[in-house]
Amino acid sequence: MRLNNVAKTVVLGLAVLLATSAFASNKGSFQAREAFEVNGQQLAPGDYQLRWDGTGSNVEVTFLKGNREVAKTAAKVITLDKAYDHDSTVVDRSGGKATVSELRFAGKKYALALTPTEKAEMAGGK
């Protein structure tokens, strides 16, 4: 009987652990040295916190300035062959504006490839 109670407790503990990790968000940060655009929204230079949530490789990235949400966009989590030594940001300047297209994090073997959402594409096409 005692072994049965221990087994139930272990199973319940694992279920709670898995449930909380499924809802946990990932976090990162980066410093912008110039004004840049994310998903059609112009942001000023400065320090930003990032939070991303989602399942699999498709996530939604939230840009925070202090505690204030300033932009959101879709992204794909891409696997890298090796971890970067420092945080870095890939900026696309081909459209005449500095647009963040990828975020890489020190010590991590993944990066976030940003993709505009449909709402921003529709707004930009009008």
ZAZA-44812 format. One record per residue (C-alpha): residue number from 1; residue in one letter; z, x, y. Coordinates in nm, 4 decimals, always signed. Layout:
// residues N
+-----+---------+----------+----------+----------+
| num | residuo |       zz |       xx |       yy |
+-----+---------+----------+----------+----------+
| NUM |       a |        Z |        X |        Y |
...
+-----+---------+----------+----------+----------+
// end
This chain:
// residues 126
+-----+---------+----------+----------+----------+
| num | residuo |       zz |       xx |       yy |
+-----+---------+----------+----------+----------+
|   1 |       m |  +0.0000 |  +0.0000 |  +0.0000 |
|   2 |       r |  +0.0910 |  +0.2819 |  +0.2410 |
|   3 |       l |  -0.2431 |  +0.4588 |  +0.1808 |
|   4 |       n |  -0.4264 |  +0.1362 |  +0.2631 |
|   5 |       n |  -0.2486 |  +0.1137 |  +0.6026 |
|   6 |       v |  -0.3311 |  +0.4765 |  +0.6814 |
|   7 |       a |  -0.6977 |  +0.4172 |  +0.5943 |
|   8 |       k |  -0.7104 |  +0.1102 |  +0.8210 |
|   9 |       t |  -0.5544 |  +0.3077 |  +1.1063 |
|  10 |       v |  -0.8032 |  +0.5933 |  +1.0668 |
|  11 |       v |  -1.1005 |  +0.3536 |  +1.0576 |
|  12 |       l |  -0.9732 |  +0.1680 |  +1.3652 |
|  13 |       g |  -0.9192 |  +0.4985 |  +1.5494 |
|  14 |       l |  -1.2723 |  +0.6159 |  +1.4699 |
|  15 |       a |  -1.4173 |  +0.2836 |  +1.5836 |
|  16 |       v |  -1.2367 |  +0.3077 |  +1.9177 |
|  17 |       l |  -1.3488 |  +0.6700 |  +1.9617 |
|  18 |       l |  -1.7123 |  +0.5844 |  +1.8912 |
|  19 |       a |  -1.7030 |  +0.2806 |  +2.1186 |
|  20 |       t |  -1.5626 |  +0.4756 |  +2.4126 |
|  21 |       s |  -1.8079 |  +0.7624 |  +2.3680 |
|  22 |       a |  -2.0987 |  +0.5157 |  +2.3584 |
|  23 |       f |  -2.0034 |  +0.3910 |  +2.7049 |
|  24 |       a |  -1.9187 |  +0.7301 |  +2.8531 |
|  25 |       s |  -2.1537 |  +0.8508 |  +3.1219 |
|  26 |       n |  -2.2811 |  +1.2016 |  +3.1710 |
|  27 |       k |  -2.2199 |  +1.3817 |  +3.4965 |
|  28 |       g |  -2.3638 |  +1.6699 |  +3.6908 |
|  29 |       s |  -2.4088 |  +1.7934 |  +4.0446 |
|  30 |       f |  -2.6581 |  +1.9762 |  +4.2599 |
|  31 |       q |  -2.7011 |  +2.1077 |  +4.6108 |
|  32 |       a |  -3.0106 |  +2.0200 |  +4.8135 |
|  33 |       r |  -3.1037 |  +2.2723 |  +5.0811 |
|  34 |       e |  -3.3711 |  +2.0507 |  +5.2338 |
|  35 |       a |  -3.4388 |  +1.6804 |  +5.2757 |
|  36 |       f |  -3.5882 |  +1.5350 |  +4.9597 |
|  37 |       e |  -3.7096 |  +1.2117 |  +4.8087 |
|  38 |       v |  -3.5877 |  +1.0342 |  +4.4961 |
|  39 |       n |  -3.7645 |  +0.7202 |  +4.3791 |
|  40 |       g |  -3.9146 |  +0.6584 |  +4.7236 |
|  41 |       q |  -3.5833 |  +0.7051 |  +4.9044 |
|  42 |       q |  -3.5394 |  +0.9905 |  +5.1543 |
|  43 |       l |  -3.2114 |  +1.1824 |  +5.1179 |
|  44 |       a |  -3.0593 |  +1.4453 |  +5.3459 |
|  45 |       p |  -2.9712 |  +1.8016 |  +5.2445 |
|  46 |       g |  -2.6227 |  +1.8444 |  +5.0984 |
|  47 |       d |  -2.4109 |  +1.8257 |  +4.7856 |
|  48 |       y |  -2.4722 |  +1.5406 |  +4.5416 |
|  49 |       q |  -2.2975 |  +1.4208 |  +4.2299 |
|  50 |       l |  -2.5078 |  +1.2731 |  +3.9505 |
|  51 |       r |  -2.4168 |  +1.0211 |  +3.6855 |
|  52 |       w |  -2.6535 |  +0.9074 |  +3.4138 |
|  53 |       d |  -2.6225 |  +0.6349 |  +3.1548 |
|  54 |       g |  -2.8485 |  +0.5147 |  +2.8791 |
|  55 |       t |  -2.9347 |  +0.5379 |  +2.5149 |
|  56 |       g |  -3.1585 |  +0.7969 |  +2.3562 |
|  57 |       s |  -3.3759 |  +0.9957 |  +2.5922 |
|  58 |       n |  -3.4187 |  +0.7168 |  +2.8513 |
|  59 |       v |  -3.1451 |  +0.7112 |  +3.1132 |
|  60 |       e |  -3.0769 |  +0.5813 |  +3.4622 |
|  61 |       v |  -2.9590 |  +0.8461 |  +3.7094 |
|  62 |       t |  -2.7356 |  +0.7572 |  +4.0023 |
|  63 |       f |  -2.7137 |  +0.9959 |  +4.2994 |
|  64 |       l |  -2.3773 |  +0.9931 |  +4.4757 |
|  65 |       k |  -2.2858 |  +1.1422 |  +4.8128 |
|  66 |       g |  -1.9079 |  +1.1507 |  +4.8051 |
|  67 |       n |  -1.8177 |  +0.8203 |  +4.6391 |
|  68 |       r |  -2.1190 |  +0.6365 |  +4.7829 |
|  69 |       e |  -2.4258 |  +0.5586 |  +4.5733 |
|  70 |       v |  -2.7338 |  +0.6704 |  +4.7673 |
|  71 |       a |  -3.0180 |  +0.6453 |  +4.5131 |
|  72 |       k |  -3.1036 |  +0.5496 |  +4.1557 |
|  73 |       t |  -3.3985 |  +0.6354 |  +3.9371 |
|  74 |       a |  -3.5094 |  +0.6412 |  +3.5764 |
|  75 |       a |  -3.5212 |  +0.9708 |  +3.3874 |
|  76 |       k |  -3.5893 |  +1.1195 |  +3.0481 |
|  77 |       v |  -3.3482 |  +1.3635 |  +2.8913 |
|  78 |       i |  -3.5574 |  +1.6554 |  +2.7716 |
|  79 |       t |  -3.4417 |  +1.9265 |  +2.5334 |
|  80 |       l |  -3.4788 |  +2.2877 |  +2.6450 |
|  81 |       d |  -3.5277 |  +2.5919 |  +2.4224 |
|  82 |       k |  -3.2397 |  +2.7702 |  +2.5932 |
|  83 |       a |  -2.9646 |  +2.6930 |  +2.8407 |
|  84 |       y |  -3.0174 |  +2.7902 |  +3.2042 |
|  85 |       d |  -2.7799 |  +3.0400 |  +3.3665 |
|  86 |       h |  -2.7476 |  +2.8281 |  +3.6808 |
|  87 |       d |  -2.8200 |  +2.4806 |  +3.8104 |
|  88 |       s |  -3.1747 |  +2.4367 |  +3.9357 |
|  89 |       t |  -3.3966 |  +2.1638 |  +4.0716 |
|  90 |       v |  -3.7734 |  +2.1312 |  +4.0329 |
|  91 |       v |  -3.9280 |  +1.9961 |  +4.3531 |
|  92 |       d |  -4.2814 |  +1.8561 |  +4.3737 |
|  93 |       r |  -4.4405 |  +1.9024 |  +4.7166 |
|  94 |       s |  -4.7930 |  +1.7908 |  +4.6214 |
|  95 |       g |  -4.7658 |  +1.4541 |  +4.8001 |
|  96 |       g |  -4.6620 |  +1.6121 |  +5.1305 |
|  97 |       k |  -4.2940 |  +1.5334 |  +5.0687 |
|  98 |       a |  -4.0271 |  +1.7213 |  +4.8733 |
|  99 |       t |  -3.9695 |  +1.5008 |  +4.5675 |
| 100 |       v |  -3.7180 |  +1.5971 |  +4.2991 |
| 101 |       s |  -3.8924 |  +1.5830 |  +3.9613 |
| 102 |       e |  -3.6475 |  +1.7641 |  +3.7317 |
| 103 |       l |  -3.2812 |  +1.8655 |  +3.7297 |
| 104 |       r |  -3.1488 |  +2.1508 |  +3.5133 |
| 105 |       f |  -2.7830 |  +2.2303 |  +3.4551 |
| 106 |       a |  -2.6080 |  +2.5635 |  +3.3987 |
| 107 |       g |  -2.5093 |  +2.6175 |  +3.0369 |
| 108 |       k |  -2.6866 |  +2.3021 |  +2.9108 |
| 109 |       k |  -2.9850 |  +2.2902 |  +2.6754 |
| 110 |       y |  -3.1219 |  +1.9746 |  +2.8362 |
| 111 |       a |  -3.2691 |  +1.8674 |  +3.1680 |
| 112 |       l |  -3.3421 |  +1.5365 |  +3.3403 |
| 113 |       a |  -3.7083 |  +1.4634 |  +3.4154 |
| 114 |       l |  -3.7018 |  +1.2009 |  +3.6911 |
| 115 |       t |  -3.9515 |  +0.9154 |  +3.6879 |
| 116 |       p |  -3.9908 |  +0.6533 |  +3.9598 |
| 117 |       t |  -3.8995 |  +0.2991 |  +3.8629 |
| 118 |       e |  -4.1490 |  +0.0126 |  +3.8875 |
| 119 |       k |  -3.9731 |  -0.1274 |  +4.1959 |
| 120 |       a |  -4.0322 |  +0.1948 |  +4.3918 |
| 121 |       e |  -4.3919 |  +0.2206 |  +4.2701 |
| 122 |       m |  -4.4617 |  -0.1360 |  +4.3837 |
| 123 |       a |  -4.2974 |  -0.0747 |  +4.7221 |
| 124 |       g |  -4.4958 |  +0.2468 |  +4.7683 |
| 125 |       g |  -4.8241 |  +0.0737 |  +4.6788 |
| 126 |       k |  -4.8035 |  -0.1949 |  +4.9503 |
+-----+---------+----------+----------+----------+
// end
